[in-house]
Amino acid sequence: MPPTKKKTTARAKAPEGFAPIQLSSKATVEGERILLFAIDDVEYTVPKKIPRSLSLRIMRTARLQGELAASQELMEVVMGEDAYVALMNCDSVTDEQLDQISQFIQDLALGGVEGKA
């Protein structure tokens, strides 16, 4: 019996001089956290390094649903539900403080700062 040939599909080739980047969707991002704010001596932290995949997700949300929805999603994802709810329920937070927190998270996620606190 003659050997059977396997069907092969033509693979796309990378341009000369470019090495394709190999990624893993299973990678987890753990690491150092930095203090963002405290309410009644309870400290709330955020990751020092935000995954770039989150940045892409937020840019997509901004395009599809607007900047306000994207900003809210970014804050909630980066801070975590406990911190977001605590801040949401803190009647003493001022506009300036909220703007500072929001801007810091945006800079951290979109490349403006590298974990500076």
Summary of the structure (lengths in Angstrom):
residues: 117
radius of gyration: 21.2
end to end distance: 71.0
largest distance: 82.1
contacts: 223
relative contact order: 0.14
helix: 44%
strand: 11%
